[in-house]
């Protein structure tokens, strides 16, 4: 480019300047306005999962360009190739198993599920998978083998996976309450905004018939209702099984701010929305 345009000069424009102050965009220099507008357009594209209708031309100077469909792959190539090879058949299987449409299955935050499972040991990952797809060795499975299917804790109802969360046994109820309190503490430590973690805990409490540990909290009801509505599209038990809607991550993106700079000029460590979402899965 420099060879073709002899008089061209390069000017560096600091990114994300709108994160640091409230200056009106129209009062900023043109290069800064263009940078901000490009960032907003990129976020809108990501939020709405917009896919290109045709392939973009290869980047000038690139020795090779990888395309998967109409998408140009510029990062995490190994992961993207693996996904392209395995995902279609797996998605069809999941769609049939969960009895959901392809559109609904695509709204599940699979990337976060994958990241959360990567940190687990093999036996832990297997058990989580069994829990998510209803393969735990509980009463309903034992019934298929001609064994007793009654819950061993309360002795009253068939031990379904949902019953594990709603069993009336005192020990089971207390364990559930303790787990919810632990989950809330964990989400707070991850830096998740109070609106979002309180709504998350509220949905757990509603699904398990447990009182919210903090009944004095307040949230942005309109935004949280949008998340609740989107989550409900995945099915009644999807939330307890760990199938979270991508709207949770979108909500985190909306309120996330970049890390601050300390007195030595270094960025203060802060979890990004993907890391925060992983803590919720």
matplotlib code that plots the C-alpha trace (Angstrom):
import matplotlib.pyplot as plt

x = [0.0, 2.8, 4.4, 1.1, 0.4, 3.7, 2.2, 0.4, 1.2, 0.3, -1.4, -2.0, -5.5, -5.9, -8.7, -11.7, -11.3, -15.1, -14.5, -12.5, -14.7, -18.2, -17.2, -19.8, -18.7, -19.4, -16.9, -14.1, -11.6, -12.8, -10.3, -11.5, -15.1, -14.5, -12.7, -15.6, -18.2, -16.3, -16.2, -19.9, -20.6, -18.4, -20.2, -23.6, -22.5, -21.3, -24.5, -26.8, -24.7, -24.6, -23.0, -21.4, -23.3, -20.1, -16.5, -14.4, -11.3, -8.1, -6.0, -3.2, 0.2, -1.3, 0.4, -2.7, -6.2, -8.5, -12.2, -14.9, -18.0, -18.2, -16.3, -12.6, -10.8, -8.1, -7.7, -8.1, -7.8, -7.4, -10.5, -12.5, -11.5, -12.4, -15.7, -16.5, -15.7, -17.6, -20.3, -23.0, -23.5, -23.3, -25.8, -28.2, -27.9, -28.4, -31.4, -33.0, -32.1, -33.3, -36.3, -35.6, -35.4, -32.1, -32.7, -33.2, -30.2, -28.0, -29.0, -27.3, -23.9, -21.9, -18.6, -18.9, -19.9, -16.8, -14.5, -16.0, -15.6, -11.9, -10.9, -12.5, -10.8, -12.1, -14.4, -15.8, -16.5, -18.2, -20.5, -21.4, -22.2, -24.5, -26.2, -26.8, -28.3, -30.2, -28.0, -27.3, -27.8, -30.9, -34.4, -35.6, -32.6, -32.9, -36.6, -35.6, -33.6, -36.5, -35.0, -36.6, -37.1, -38.2, -35.9, -33.8, -33.8, -37.5, -38.9, -42.0, -41.5, -39.8, -36.2, -36.1, -33.2, -35.5, -36.5, -32.8, -33.3, -36.8, -36.6, -38.3, -35.7, -34.2, -30.6, -31.2, -32.9, -30.1, -27.4, -29.2, -29.4, -25.7, -24.8, -26.8, -25.1, -21.7, -22.6, -23.6, -20.3, -18.4, -20.3, -19.6, -15.8, -15.8, -16.9, -20.3, -22.7, -25.3, -28.2, -27.0, -25.9, -29.0, -31.2, -29.1, -29.6, -33.3, -33.8, -32.1, -34.3, -37.5, -36.6, -35.8, -38.5, -35.9, -36.2, -33.6, -30.8, -31.1, -34.8, -33.8, -32.0, -33.1, -32.4, -33.0, -36.3, -36.8, -33.4, -33.6, -37.0, -35.5, -32.9, -35.5, -37.7, -34.8, -33.7, -37.2, -37.0, -34.5, -37.0, -38.1, -35.2, -32.5, -31.3, -30.7, -28.9, -26.4, -27.7, -27.5, -28.8, -26.2, -28.2, -26.4, -23.1, -24.6, -25.9, -22.4, -20.9, -23.2, -22.0, -18.4, -15.7, -12.0, -9.5, -8.3, -4.6, -2.7, -0.2, 2.6, 0.8, -0.2, -3.6, -5.5, -6.5, -10.2, -12.3, -13.8, -17.4, -16.4, -14.6, -17.5, -19.9, -17.8, -18.3, -22.0, -22.0]
y = [0.0, 2.4, 1.7, 2.6, 5.7, 7.6, 10.5, 8.2, 8.7, 6.3, 7.5, 5.4, 5.8, 4.6, 2.1, 2.1, 5.8, 5.9, 3.4, 6.0, 9.1, 10.3, 12.8, 13.0, 11.0, 14.1, 16.1, 13.6, 13.7, 11.9, 9.0, 8.3, 8.5, 6.0, 3.6, 3.8, 3.2, 0.2, -1.3, -0.8, -2.4, -5.4, -5.9, -5.7, -8.3, -10.6, -10.0, -10.8, -13.7, -12.1, -14.3, -13.0, -13.8, -14.3, -14.7, -11.6, -11.3, -12.7, -10.3, -8.7, -10.1, -13.3, -16.4, -18.5, -17.8, -20.3, -20.2, -22.3, -21.7, -18.0, -17.2, -16.2, -17.8, -15.7, -17.1, -20.4, -22.3, -25.8, -25.3, -24.0, -26.8, -29.4, -27.7, -27.7, -31.4, -32.7, -30.1, -30.8, -34.5, -33.7, -30.9, -33.1, -35.8, -33.2, -31.7, -35.1, -36.0, -32.7, -32.6, -29.0, -27.2, -26.4, -22.7, -23.3, -25.6, -22.9, -20.5, -22.6, -21.2, -24.2, -22.3, -21.7, -25.3, -26.5, -24.1, -25.1, -28.8, -28.4, -27.6, -30.8, -34.2, -36.9, -38.6, -35.2, -34.3, -37.7, -37.2, -33.7, -35.0, -37.7, -35.0, -32.7, -35.5, -37.4, -40.4, -40.4, -43.7, -42.7, -44.1, -43.6, -45.5, -48.3, -48.6, -49.6, -52.5, -53.7, -52.2, -49.9, -46.4, -44.6, -41.8, -43.3, -40.0, -39.2, -42.6, -41.0, -40.2, -41.7, -40.4, -38.4, -36.0, -33.0, -34.7, -34.5, -30.7, -30.7, -33.7, -32.8, -34.7, -32.2, -33.1, -32.8, -29.4, -28.0, -29.3, -27.5, -24.2, -24.4, -25.0, -22.0, -19.8, -21.1, -20.4, -16.8, -16.2, -17.6, -15.4, -12.3, -13.1, -13.4, -9.8, -10.5, -7.5, -7.9, -7.6, -10.7, -12.9, -12.2, -13.1, -16.2, -17.3, -16.3, -18.7, -21.5, -20.8, -20.8, -24.0, -25.8, -24.2, -22.6, -19.1, -16.6, -16.2, -12.4, -11.3, -7.6, -7.4, -5.2, -5.7, -4.1, -6.0, -5.2, -6.6, -9.5, -10.5, -10.5, -13.0, -15.1, -15.2, -16.3, -18.9, -20.4, -21.0, -23.8, -25.8, -26.1, -28.2, -26.8, -24.3, -26.9, -29.1, -26.4, -25.4, -21.6, -19.3, -17.0, -14.0, -14.3, -13.6, -10.8, -9.2, -9.4, -7.9, -4.9, -3.9, -5.0, -2.3, -2.8, -3.3, -0.2, 0.8, 0.8, 3.4, 1.5, 1.6, -2.1, -3.4, -4.7, -8.3, -8.6, -11.5, -10.8, -11.8, -15.2, -16.1, -14.8, -16.8, -19.9, -19.5, -19.6, -22.8]
z = [0.0, 0.9, -2.6, -4.4, -2.3, -2.0, 0.1, 2.5, 6.2, 9.0, 12.1, 15.2, 16.8, 20.3, 20.5, 22.9, 23.8, 24.6, 27.5, 29.4, 29.3, 28.3, 25.6, 22.9, 19.8, 17.6, 19.6, 18.9, 15.9, 12.7, 13.1, 16.6, 15.6, 12.8, 15.2, 17.7, 15.0, 13.7, 17.2, 17.6, 14.2, 15.1, 18.5, 16.8, 14.3, 17.1, 19.1, 16.3, 14.9, 11.5, 8.9, 5.7, 2.5, 0.5, 1.2, 1.9, -0.3, 1.1, 3.2, 1.1, 2.0, 3.5, 2.2, 2.8, 3.9, 5.6, 4.9, 6.5, 4.4, 3.9, 7.1, 7.0, 9.9, 11.4, 15.0, 16.9, 13.6, 15.1, 17.2, 14.3, 11.9, 14.6, 15.1, 11.4, 11.1, 14.2, 15.0, 12.3, 13.2, 16.9, 16.7, 14.9, 17.6, 20.3, 18.5, 18.3, 21.9, 23.4, 21.1, 20.1, 16.8, 15.2, 15.8, 19.6, 19.9, 18.2, 21.0, 23.6, 24.7, 23.5, 23.6, 27.4, 28.0, 26.2, 28.1, 31.4, 30.7, 29.6, 33.2, 34.6, 35.1, 32.8, 35.3, 36.3, 32.6, 32.0, 35.1, 34.0, 30.5, 32.0, 34.1, 31.1, 28.9, 31.5, 31.8, 35.6, 37.4, 39.2, 39.8, 36.2, 34.8, 37.4, 36.6, 33.0, 34.5, 36.7, 39.9, 42.5, 41.2, 44.5, 45.8, 48.6, 50.5, 50.8, 49.9, 48.4, 44.7, 41.7, 41.6, 38.4, 37.7, 38.4, 41.7, 42.8, 43.1, 44.6, 47.1, 50.4, 52.5, 55.0, 54.2, 50.5, 51.0, 53.2, 50.8, 47.9, 49.9, 50.8, 47.2, 46.0, 48.6, 47.5, 43.9, 44.7, 46.5, 43.5, 41.0, 43.2, 43.3, 39.5, 39.2, 37.7, 38.1, 40.8, 38.4, 36.5, 39.3, 41.3, 38.3, 37.8, 41.4, 41.2, 38.3, 40.2, 43.2, 41.1, 39.4, 42.7, 44.9, 47.2, 48.7, 47.3, 49.9, 49.6, 49.2, 49.3, 46.0, 43.1, 39.4, 36.0, 35.7, 32.0, 30.9, 33.2, 31.9, 28.4, 29.6, 31.4, 28.3, 26.1, 28.6, 28.7, 25.0, 25.7, 27.8, 31.4, 32.7, 30.4, 33.0, 35.7, 33.3, 32.4, 29.0, 29.2, 26.6, 24.8, 26.1, 29.5, 27.8, 25.7, 28.9, 30.5, 27.3, 27.6, 31.0, 30.9, 31.1, 30.3, 33.1, 34.9, 34.9, 38.2, 39.4, 37.7, 34.3, 34.3, 33.7, 36.8, 36.2, 35.4, 34.1, 30.7, 29.8, 28.5, 31.7, 33.7, 31.7, 32.3, 36.0, 35.5, 33.6]

ax = plt.figure().add_subplot(projection="3d")
ax.plot(x, y, z, "-o")
ax.set_aspect("equal")
plt.show()
